[in-house]
């Protein structure tokens, strides 16, 4: 029974934060996303999973894990980010 409960918990997802912007810049040099307000005020914390959509580089449109969160920038060091200009 415990393993069934743990499996269910493992498959659950919950939207905790939402960020949208037409000015997100993706940088391959440090696997980061930068935009005004993206890491400000604890919007995203280390370990959070983020789902990216809308990047013109399809490789970016997937789930990433935040490894560094700072004002206006989050880094997803476990992912490979492809350069993509803001907008």
Beta strands, then each sheet from edge to edge (+ up, - down):
strand 1: 25-27
strand 2: 32-34
strand 3: 49-51
strand 4: 63-65
strand 5: 68-70
strand 6: 73-75
sheet 1: 1+ 2- 6+ 5-
sheet 2: 3+ 4-
end
